[in-house]
Amino acid sequence: MAMTSRQRHLAVMRGEIPDRMPIAPRIWAWLLEYGKTHLELKAEFDYDPIIFASSGFPYHFAEAYDYMSTFPGSDYLKNVKRKVIHENKDRDKKDYITTIFDTPAGQLKQIWANPDPGDKTYGVQPNPHMVEPLIKDRSDLEKIKYLCIDNKYFPEPDFLNKVKETGEDGIVQTRICGGVDDLLVNTMGLENVLMLYYDDRKLLVDVLDFFHEYYKKMLKHTLENEADFIFEAWFNASLSTGWSPAMYRELFLDRIKEDIELTHSYDAYFHFYDDGRIMPLAQDFADSGMDMITTLTPPPAGDTNAEEIKRIMHGKTVLSGYVDCIKIRYGTPDEIREQTRYACEVLGKDGGYILGTSDSIRDGSPYENIKAFFETGLKYGRYI
């Protein structure tokens, strides 16, 4: 009897061999353009979606004020006042957004530049560019404490509605805000954080500790509300962004392990995301206890060697990803078939692999390439 999508995923997570390999590409960007949901596309291609649901926490501090505005009597709003200034500069067609927070410890200011939303050059969800960071020196760390949401205002578990809606048609994984690395980089800027490692490492560690402790409170709250799959991304800490393996082990690895241990203490699964170079850290990740790792990006964007990563992680961590989303966007159906078959045969050997992509399939990817990926996965997605 054929298994449901949820049953397939759970079997792989338990180290078992399901009736066929789950097929779960990251595909949100293409879905936005195509105008369908995961479950609608599942009816077309018979795959096994991994659907991501928010824990309900604001992703960044700029959003926290809007969230807390729904609690008008809160101490947060008594202590924090916000001013937002929009300025459009015709010369670069960007909208410059200045946000100023007044706190009892002093003022915080940040400036972002957003691309023109009408310019499709940037895709369906263009990324803003930081012009001025929110945290500039140690004094700002005291100020930002006032922007943190108090436990009594933590959100209700709305993600459970997505779990009920999905049922047996897939797996729902919950992400806690933007992640520790996102809180760090979106308040300080990646280049500034990298330089801080050399200029003031103690401040870097103190800010990182502060964000991690705040994150763990949100993670614990989400786990207490019955999240059974946690998705945690540390892509701003990736080796591809400029950190060395030694720096990664010094700053990030033990904190990731803490999150894994906390997740496991609630009998939940931990899915880890890094969309860049991972091979120098593959053994560290395998030994960390994480249940699943994404995205296994192959060269040239990443460095994943399929044979080697399988040797290192098989039996320890479920592998997910690999088929190159850049190739899906710009390659041919034959190239997609070849790489998808290779992923099934090498990474899928003896189980422990969920067929996926190196990141989200991008908007603009030809339908014929999407079809080639799914059809090849259904044809060769058997563990051998």
N, C-alpha and C positions, 0 to 999 in steps of 0.2 A: 504494500500500500504506500502511495506517495505521502511524503511528509509535508507538513505546512512549512512556510518560510521560517516562522519562529522556531519550530522544532529543529530545522536544519542548523540554524545559528546556535541554538543551545547545545546540540550534539557536538558541534565543532568546539565550542567553548569547554565542554567536558572531556575533550580528548577522544570522542567517539567518531565513527564514520557514518555520516548520514546517507540517504538514498542518492543524493548528488551534491556537488559542491554548491554552497550558497553563492549567489551572484549579487554583489552589493556595491556598485560603483558610487563614488561621490559624484553627484550630478545636479546639485541645486541650481547652479548658474544656467545650465542648459534647460532645466525644467522651467525656470522663470521665463526664458525666451519662448519655449515651446508652449507654455500656458497650461501645463498639466501638473498634477500632484504625483507623488510617488505611487500612490495606490492606483491612480488612473493609468499611469504608465505601466504598472505591473500587469494590468489587464491586457496590455498590448504586447509585452515582451516576457512575461512569466519569470520575473526575477525575484530577488529576496531583499527588499529594501531594509537599509538601516536608516531610520528616520531620526533626526535630531530635534529635540525639544528643549526649549529654554527652561531653566530652573525658576525663572521669574525675576531674578536679580538683574538690576541695571548692569550693562556691560562695562560702563566707564563712569567716572565721577561726574562728567558733564550730564549724564542721563539720570544720575541719582537724585538731583534736585527735582526733576520732573516727577520722578517716582514718589519722592517724599511730599510733593505738593498735594498728593491725594490724602495726606494725613495732616490737615491744616493746624492741628493743635500740638504738633510734635515739637520736642525740644530742638530738633534739627533745624526747623524753619525759624525758631526763635534765635538761633545762634548764627545762621547762615543767610546772607542776602546775595542775590545774584543779579548781575547786569550783563546783557548780551548785546553786542554791537555788530551789525552786518554792514560790510562795505564791499561793493562790487567794483573790481578794477578791470576796466575794459581792455587794458593792454594784454592781459593774460587770460581773460574770460574766466576768472575764478571769483568765488564768493569767499571773502575773508571774514571769519567769524571769531570775534574776540569775546571771551567769557571771563568775567571778573567775579570772584567770590570774596565777600567780606566775612571774615570769621573773627571770633574773640581774640585769636592769636595774630591776626593781621590779614593782609590781602593776598589772594592768589590770582594769577592772571595767566591765561593760555590763549594762543591764537592758532586756528586751523585755516587752511585754504582748501576749499572744496572745488573740484572741477565743475565746469558748466554741465548740469544734468542733461542738457539737450545734446551734448557732444557724445556720440556713440563710440568715439575712439577709445574711451575708457571702459567699455563693456557695460553690463547691466547694473553693476554696483561699483561705481568708481571709488577708489580710496582717497581720503583726504590727505593732505600734506601738513605736517606740523611746522609752524613758523616760530612759535615761542612755547617752550615747555611749561607745564604747570608747576613742577618741582624744579627749582633752580639751585637751591642750596639747603643746608641742614635746617635752617629756620622754617622752611616750607613743610618739612615733615610734621612739625607740631600743628601747623595750620590744617593740613589735609586730614588730620584725625577727625575734624569736625564734619567732614564730608562723608564719613563712613556711616552706614545705616545701622542703627541700634537693633539688637536681636528682636526686640518686641515688634519691630516693623518688618521682619522678614516675611517674604511672600508665601501665600498659600501654594500648595503643590499642583499648579495648573497642568503640569506635564503629564499628570495621571490621566487627564482627559484624552491626551494624544495616545496614551497606552491603550485605553479602552477603545478608541476609534480604530486603532491599527489591529488589535486583536491578534489573530494567528498569521496575519499577512506580512509581518515583518517584526523587526526589533526597534524599540524606541530607546535612544540613548540621550542622557541628560547632560547638558553642559552648564557649568557654574560660571556665570558672568563671562568675562573674556579670558580668564586665567591669570595666574600670577605674573607670567612674563608679559602679558598684555597690559596689566595694570602698571607694571614697571615702565614699559616702553611708551605707553600712551600718555604717561605723565611726565616723562623725562626725555624721550627721544632716543632712538637706538644708538646713534653716533655718540650722544652724550653719555649714555650708560656704558658703552664700550670704553670710552676714554676715562670714565670714572673709576674703572678697574685699576688704572695706573695712577690717576690723580688723587683719588680719595676712596680707597677700597673700603674703609670702614663705613663711610656713608652709604656706599653701594650695598653692603651687607645689611646695614640697618634698615634701609628702605625695602630691600628684598624680604627681610624678616617681617617687617611690618605688614607688607602686602600678603605674605604667605600666611601669617596668623589670621588676618582678616578673611582670606580665602578659605582657610580650614573651617572657620565658623560657618560660612555659607555652605561648604561641602557637607559638614556634619548635619546641618539643618535639612538639606536636600535628602541625605541618606535616611534621616529619621522619618522623612515623609515618603519612604518606600521606593525611592529610585533604585532600580536594580542593575542599571548599566550607566556608568559614569564615563563621559568623554572628556578627556583633559588634553589641551593643546599647549605646547611649549615652543611654537614655531619661532618666536622672537629670540629664543635661546638656542636655536639650531646652529650647528657648525657652519651652515651656509650663510648665516648672517654675520659671521666674523669671530665667534667664540672658538677657542681651541678646545680639544678634548680635555686637557688639564683644567682649563677654566670651567668647563662644564661640570667636571667631577667636583671641583671645589665649591661651586656656587649653586648648582641646580640639582644634581643627582640625588643627594640625600633628602632634599625637600620633596622631590617626586616620590621617593620611597615612602616618606611619611604619608603622602596622599594615598598611595597604594594600600598601605597598612590600614589606614582609616577606612577606606572603601571596603576592604576585605573583612573588617571587623563587623560590618553590617551585611555580610554575605552577598555583596554586590560585585559585579565585574568592573574592571578598570581597563578602559580603551585609551591608548596613548597615541597622540598625533605629532608627527614631525614630518614636514613635507620637503626636507632638504637632505643633506649628507648625514648618514648615520653609521656607516661601516666602522669607523674607529671606535664607536660606542656600542656596537652590536652586542658584545659580550656583557657589557654593563647593563644594557636593557634586558637581556635574557636572564640575568641574575637578579634583577630588581623585583621580580614577582608580578610585573604587569601581565594582564591576561591577553592583551591584544595590542598590536602595533600597526599603525597606518602612517605613511602611504607607500613606503618602499620605492621611492622615486628612482628610476634607472637613469644612467647617463643620457644626455649631458646635464640635465637640470639637477640630478641627484647623483648618487654613487652606488646604489644598491646592486650588488652582485647576487643574482638569484640563487645560484648554487651555494655560495658561501653563507648567505643569510639563512638559508634553509638548514645548513649543517649546524650553524651556531644556535639557532632558536627553536628548532624542531623539538617538540615535547615539552617546551618551557613556555613559549608565547605564541599565540595564534597570529599568523601573518595575514595582512589584508592590504591589497593595492597592487602596484607595479605597472599595470598597463598604462602607457604614457598618454596623459591627457593632451599633451602638445601634439603627439602623433595623431590622436583622435581628431584634433582640431585641423591639422594641416596635412595629414598623411592620406593614404588611400585605403579602401576597404581591405585590400590584400595585405597591406602592412599591419592593419589592425588584427586581421585573422591570424597572421603569423605570430605576433607578439602575445596575443591572448592564448593561443594554443601552447606556446612556450611556457607562459605563466602557469597554466593548468598542469602541464606535464612536470615541470621542475618544482614549483612551489607547492603544488598539490600532491606530490608524491607522499603516500602514507598518511594523508590527512593534515589537519592543522592549518589549512589555508582557506580564506574567503576571497573569491575572485573580485578584484576591485581595480581602482584606477589610482594614478599617481597624485591626483588631487581631483577637484571637481571638474567634470567634463564641462568645458567652457561654452558659453553662448557663441554661436557662429559655427559650431561643429556640425559637419554635414550629417544629415539623417542617415545616409548610407553607411557612414562609419559607426554610428550608434548601433544600427541594426547588425552590422558585422560583428561588433563586440558581443552583443547579447546572443546572437545565433551561434557564434563560436563557443561561447561559454556553456551554452546548453548542450552543444555537441561533444565537447571534450572535458566538460567539468565533472569528471569521475575520478575519484582517488585511486591511484594505481600503486 
